[in-house]
Amino acid sequence: MGLVEYGAMEPADEARGARDAACATGAAGSEGAGLAGHRGPAAWSLLLFLAFAAIDLAVYRDALHGPFLSDDIGYIVTSPYTRDLTFESLVALFDPGGAASIYTANYAPIHLLLTALERNMFAGDVLGYHLVNIAIHALNSVLLVALLRRSGLPAVGALLGGLVFAVHPANVEAVAWISQSKTNGSMALSLGALLALRRHPAASTLLFALALLTKASALFALPMAAASTLVGGFATGARSWRWLGVWLLLFALYAVPQFGSFQTMGAVDVPAYGDPWVQLRSVAAIGTRYLAMAFTSWGVSAFQELDPAVSPFDPWWLAAFPLAACVVWRLVVAFRRRSDEAAYWVAAAAAFAPVSQIFPFHVSTADRYLYFILPGLIGVTLFALADLRDRLGLGAGSTRAACVLATALCLVFAVHSAARARLWSNQTLLYLDAVRHYPDGATAAFFEARRAAQQGDVSAAVAALRRASAKGIDRFMALQADPGLAPVRETEEFQALIREMAGRWIERAGARPNPTAPELRVMAHAHIARGEFAEAEALLERALALGGPLEDAVREELASLRARPSKSGGEPESRSSGEGDGHPAIDP
């Protein structure tokens, strides 16, 4: 099966007639017909993949040896669930209500399986992980070109669309961040499912299921396929409706463990969202920012920290009104014309919905969330440009001019992406980028605390850490082990702050009815940080009774705690990996 059939359209595509004329005629159309004149689809697919891979390697070359950062620690370095590939570990990964799904706050067993495979292949060699991400990203660019061609867009436009996706600066985070293999892997499976739906619906359904089990954002493929089927597009046919019913059933089954994991560990309470108008304005403002980021790359940043749109005069919220009107107008036009443009609008909206803060979660905005939104926006832009060309009666010269401008935009994006890829070679560079974009954010406060600690200013360091804690940086084990805070670590002010943070962790985790072994272990460390050793010992005993991949580590820690010196001989220190509690951040 050749998924990338952008050399010639299927008979059903050719029969669309006038409604696809803007996309398939003119000079660009003849260029598309000749694209596969001497080679089959498989050969062109391979050549295109190699071209995109070469471009991505050039763009991401400075990130190829970037270390494990942030979530990578929880998913790879310290995770007990990706360490081994045994029957027992596989059962743990796929258990819908098991500790592994709660540990990651997402039911994503395929992502954990992929991570386990990489961990067993590459161990601590980061180059292998980076190359895998780049290869999958290049594949996604090829699959997007195929989907755009399947929708009747001209070859040159589809190729430029794939190139924009390949070099877009917002995608750097999803490619350069090792543990974001879940993002590009889920996208590859989703695009494969969409392309295979018409000819191979059973295989398509399997791909969709695997995409969901990699990352929940893959859900965008379901409404996109439904919209395309409704207008008679790339997924047309009565048989498609029957199989989409199976997709819907699979999503309903998947939603139960996914929403359970999210509610247990991922959902957060945002006080400002107590006012539904503030939440509505914030959702609209976030959407406007993503549109600006998509079309200009303005606003990309490490560790984004947008504040809620409290003011009714928030400019991003106000800008949402004309933008929403334009979107609704184009969507209505697309449905009336029965054009596949409607499917791309639906895809962009469906990809935005889970990350819009309708259901609040940690990290309200991030570059990587645009990864699933971009294909839809690229598609609608190409349809709109083809429609404009047709309305104005522009000839081949205008098409060539548009191609030159699009190529120039890709070059600008590539240069910007290369600069951002360089940030992923060092965590400090990421911190500095976040501080530059969000000088009042949590990362800036944490950075200020480190600087004050190095200067020996205990009060300033602790005050900055309190500000960081109020904004979400409250992993007490990470602060205890952070080398930048070493000069103030033994002071009473710092230890008092650690005891407060540990108390909040105990309160949150203790409110859950059935804490997992990893949660019990973190709670035990929290009690140790507070000097409450009897409570810590009881929690470690409960964790040991639950068993699992942490059993040996818990047994060792329990023995160490029981063998602690008497009060007169000193108190034991909380044992820490030096990288926080091991849990990755929440990422739907």
JOPEWO-V353253 format. One record per residue. N is the residue number from 1. RES is the residue in one letter. SS is DSSP state (hx for helix, st for strand, lp for the rest). Layout:
N RES SS
N RES SS
//
This chain:
1 M lp
2 G lp
3 L lp
4 V lp
5 E lp
6 Y lp
7 G lp
8 A lp
9 M lp
10 E lp
11 P hx
12 A hx
13 D hx
14 E hx
15 A lp
16 R lp
17 G hx
18 A hx
19 R hx
20 D hx
21 A hx
22 A hx
23 C hx
24 A hx
25 T lp
26 G hx
27 A hx
28 A hx
29 G hx
30 S hx
31 E hx
32 G hx
33 A hx
34 G hx
35 L lp
36 A lp
37 G lp
38 H lp
39 R lp
40 G lp
41 P hx
42 A hx
43 A hx
44 W hx
45 S hx
46 L hx
47 L hx
48 L hx
49 F hx
50 L hx
51 A hx
52 F hx
53 A hx
54 A hx
55 I hx
56 D hx
57 L hx
58 A hx
59 V hx
60 Y lp
61 R hx
62 D hx
63 A hx
64 L lp
65 H lp
66 G lp
67 P lp
68 F lp
69 L lp
70 S lp
71 D hx
72 D hx
73 I hx
74 G hx
75 Y hx
76 I hx
77 V hx
78 T lp
79 S lp
80 P lp
81 Y lp
82 T lp
83 R lp
84 D lp
85 L lp
86 T lp
87 F hx
88 E hx
89 S hx
90 L hx
91 V hx
92 A hx
93 L hx
94 F hx
95 D lp
96 P lp
97 G lp
98 G lp
99 A hx
100 A hx
101 S hx
102 I hx
103 Y hx
104 T hx
105 A lp
106 N lp
107 Y lp
108 A lp
109 P hx
110 I hx
111 H hx
112 L hx
113 L hx
114 L hx
115 T hx
116 A hx
117 L hx
118 E hx
119 R hx
120 N hx
121 M hx
122 F hx
123 A lp
124 G lp
125 D lp
126 V hx
127 L hx
128 G hx
129 Y hx
130 H hx
131 L hx
132 V hx
133 N hx
134 I hx
135 A hx
136 I hx
137 H hx
138 A hx
139 L hx
140 N hx
141 S hx
142 V hx
143 L hx
144 L hx
145 V hx
146 A hx
147 L hx
148 L hx
149 R hx
150 R hx
151 S lp
152 G lp
153 L lp
154 P lp
155 A hx
156 V hx
157 G hx
158 A hx
159 L hx
160 L hx
161 G hx
162 G hx
163 L hx
164 V hx
165 F hx
166 A hx
167 V hx
168 H lp
169 P hx
170 A hx
171 N hx
172 V hx
173 E hx
174 A hx
175 V hx
176 A hx
177 W lp
178 I hx
179 S hx
180 Q hx
181 S hx
182 K hx
183 T hx
184 N hx
185 G hx
186 S hx
187 M hx
188 A hx
189 L hx
190 S hx
191 L hx
192 G hx
193 A hx
194 L hx
195 L hx
196 A hx
197 L lp
198 R lp
199 R lp
200 H lp
201 P hx
202 A hx
203 A hx
204 S hx
205 T hx
206 L hx
207 L hx
208 F hx
209 A hx
210 L hx
211 A hx
212 L hx
213 L lp
214 T lp
215 K lp
216 A hx
217 S hx
218 A hx
219 L hx
220 F hx
221 A hx
222 L hx
223 P hx
224 M hx
225 A hx
226 A hx
227 A hx
228 S hx
229 T hx
230 L hx
231 V hx
232 G lp
233 G lp
234 F lp
235 A lp
236 T lp
237 G lp
238 A hx
239 R hx
240 S hx
241 W hx
242 R hx
243 W hx
244 L hx
245 G hx
246 V hx
247 W hx
248 L hx
249 L hx
250 L hx
251 F hx
252 A hx
253 L hx
254 Y hx
255 A hx
256 V hx
257 P hx
258 Q hx
259 F hx
260 G hx
261 S hx
262 F hx
263 Q hx
264 T hx
265 M hx
266 G hx
267 A st
268 V lp
269 D lp
270 V lp
271 P hx
272 A hx
273 Y hx
274 G hx
275 D lp
276 P hx
277 W hx
278 V hx
279 Q hx
280 L hx
281 R hx
282 S hx
283 V hx
284 A hx
285 A hx
286 I hx
287 G hx
288 T hx
289 R hx
290 Y hx
291 L hx
292 A hx
293 M hx
294 A hx
295 F hx
296 T hx
297 S lp
298 W lp
299 G lp
300 V lp
301 S lp
302 A lp
303 F lp
304 Q lp
305 E lp
306 L lp
307 D lp
308 P lp
309 A lp
310 V lp
311 S lp
312 P lp
313 F lp
314 D lp
315 P hx
316 W hx
317 W hx
318 L hx
319 A hx
320 A hx
321 F hx
322 P hx
323 L hx
324 A hx
325 A hx
326 C hx
327 V hx
328 V hx
329 W hx
330 R hx
331 L hx
332 V hx
333 V hx
334 A hx
335 F hx
336 R hx
337 R hx
338 R lp
339 S lp
340 D lp
341 E hx
342 A hx
343 A hx
344 Y hx
345 W hx
346 V hx
347 A hx
348 A hx
349 A hx
350 A hx
351 A hx
352 F hx
353 A hx
354 P lp
355 V lp
356 S lp
357 Q lp
358 I lp
359 F lp
360 P lp
361 F st
362 H lp
363 V lp
364 S lp
365 T lp
366 A lp
367 D hx
368 R hx
369 Y hx
370 L hx
371 Y hx
372 F hx
373 I hx
374 L hx
375 P hx
376 G hx
377 L hx
378 I hx
379 G hx
380 V hx
381 T hx
382 L hx
383 F hx
384 A hx
385 L hx
386 A hx
387 D hx
388 L hx
389 R hx
390 D hx
391 R hx
392 L hx
393 G lp
394 L lp
395 G lp
396 A hx
397 G hx
398 S hx
399 T hx
400 R hx
401 A hx
402 A hx
403 C hx
404 V hx
405 L hx
406 A hx
407 T hx
408 A hx
409 L hx
410 C hx
411 L hx
412 V hx
413 F hx
414 A hx
415 V hx
416 H hx
417 S hx
418 A hx
419 A hx
420 R hx
421 A hx
422 R hx
423 L hx
424 W lp
425 S lp
426 N lp
427 Q hx
428 T hx
429 L hx
430 L hx
431 Y hx
432 L hx
433 D hx
434 A hx
435 V hx
436 R hx
437 H hx
438 Y lp
439 P lp
440 D lp
441 G lp
442 A hx
443 T hx
444 A hx
445 A hx
446 F hx
447 F hx
448 E hx
449 A hx
450 R hx
451 R hx
452 A hx
453 A hx
454 Q hx
455 Q lp
456 G lp
457 D lp
458 V hx
459 S hx
460 A hx
461 A hx
462 V hx
463 A hx
464 A hx
465 L hx
466 R hx
467 R hx
468 A hx
469 S hx
470 A hx
471 K lp
472 G lp
473 I lp
474 D lp
475 R lp
476 F hx
477 M hx
478 A hx
479 L hx
480 Q hx
481 A hx
482 D lp
483 P hx
484 G hx
485 L hx
486 A hx
487 P hx
488 V hx
489 R lp
490 E lp
491 T lp
492 E hx
493 E hx
494 F hx
495 Q hx
496 A hx
497 L hx
498 I hx
499 R hx
500 E hx
501 M hx
502 A hx
503 G hx
504 R hx
505 W hx
506 I hx
507 E hx
508 R hx
509 A hx
510 G hx
511 A lp
512 R lp
513 P lp
514 N lp
515 P lp
516 T lp
517 A hx
518 P hx
519 E hx
520 L hx
521 R hx
522 V hx
523 M hx
524 A hx
525 H hx
526 A hx
527 H hx
528 I hx
529 A hx
530 R lp
531 G lp
532 E lp
533 F hx
534 A hx
535 E hx
536 A hx
537 E hx
538 A hx
539 L hx
540 L hx
541 E hx
542 R hx
543 A hx
544 L hx
545 A hx
546 L hx
547 G lp
548 G lp
549 P lp
550 L lp
551 E hx
552 D hx
553 A hx
554 V hx
555 R hx
556 E hx
557 E hx
558 L hx
559 A hx
560 S hx
561 L hx
562 R hx
563 A lp
564 R lp
565 P lp
566 S lp
567 K hx
568 S hx
569 G hx
570 G lp
571 E lp
572 P lp
573 E lp
574 S lp
575 R lp
576 S lp
577 S lp
578 G lp
579 E lp
580 G lp
581 D lp
582 G lp
583 H lp
584 P lp
585 A lp
586 I lp
587 D lp
588 P lp
//
